[in-house]
Amino acid sequence: MRISKLILCTIFFLTTLPGRTAPTDTAILLMEKGDSCRDQHLYNKALAYYLQAQKEPSLENNTETHLQVLERIMCTYDVLYQWKELSETSYQLYMLAKKNNAKAYQALAFFMRGKRLCLEGNLEEGFRTCFEAVEQLKDADHPQRDHKLGIFYAFLTKQYGNNGNYKEALRMSKEQERYHHLASQSDTIYAQMDKQRLYTIRAWLLAKMGRLAEADKLYKRHHIVPHLDPISGDALPEYYQIQGMDEEALRFLQLVKDNMRKDEDTLSRNMQRVLGDEGDVYYRMGDYQKAAECYRGVAVQADTLGVRTLRTISSGVQQVIDSERALSRHNLILSIVIVGCLMLLVVFFLLLRHNRIINRKNRAMTQTIRELMHYRDIVVANGDPVEIAEKSEEEKALDEEKKRFKQMDKRVMKEELFRAPDFGRDELMRLMGVDKNAISVIISRYTGMNVTSYVNTKRMEYAVLLMRQHPEYTMGAIAEACGIKSPATFIRNFRNVYGMTPSEFRQNIDE
């Protein structure tokens, strides 16, 4: 008995000595540091801690901690749009969870798979997978089960809302609210963030349904403020756009950029998207110079990311060469020749392709800037003159006409009237209250385009917005959303407006 007590005391003493911690303590400490960064929305820094924790050898002996680390890495990759690493990590999490019968983590990994399927356009299989994961998590034991289910339903709400199925979207929002209340009763850590997410997405959904007054009332009642939640972060800019809250949109985007700089995330797809959204806001506000600067920033981001990808490829090839140096001299020389030739071919091909993308992008950017300047010149040339003397009746009539055109143009964009397939001259005549001859003169006077070109330009601007915000949409779905029944007609109109096909534009975004 005395010997047993002595052994226990010795073990306790050794484990409490400075520098001597339990094997998994290091992994847990790194994970907690990552959580701290994640709570501040510093996802790059959080990811570094999680990846460091994953390398701890003793982690293999603690399945629960290993599962927690993998789940955090998976979710962080999702926020950072690192799709390749996300797929690999979610598969690792699923297999480890399946091996240890950890149903909650199987559900988390399975839902991520369904989410990716939805974003890739495979909605039927994606929704089926997501709902299977939801039911599996409901039956599982997890300390944050209700919180996780609320996140699941938040994504489903946005996905149904993006696809125009508002009835299902509202149902998902109700489920999200239910699990938010359940989570708040047992775990108050994320209560405020969950509440902001819930009512931000619901306000966005109501606005998309055209229930603007209800959305605004909900927005004000729950004191929704610009926040950095990655799940509802995409909903805020669109809500601001629908409600015409451009100043709030700019404040939100500035908040996002400041946080990304704090996270040392100034070169990424996220920054590229933020600059594009900022350019769209300035474009809507009529500040075409700032819009052009933002679009140039998007181009610079794309070019720099392309160069970084090329360097990564070259670095990988160099690692292969270094590993081959351990072989015999004959094999070493042969490997160097083969790998060197392949590297030169890859570098030559990527540089050629990269230059072609740059040239095409520069042409498109030149066209965009030229159009922006064209509209700016029109605004300057036809702007309201300074009141110096009494205006003639003709000048007053032109002022009234210009005012009515601006109101009509704003209504067309805000209500997205152009999305109707039969929208055209007759609808514009009705909105302006003029005949068909007058509407052509008015459109030409204030845009420099005919009626058909004006409508097509509005549709193509909306198509660009959809392709940037929803890369998973097919061309047919985008064409239909823009009010064009034929994909071939959509491609032809897009080329006429922007000098490139929609596929080439999407490829530029991806590159």
Beta strands, then each sheet from edge to edge (+ up, - down):
end
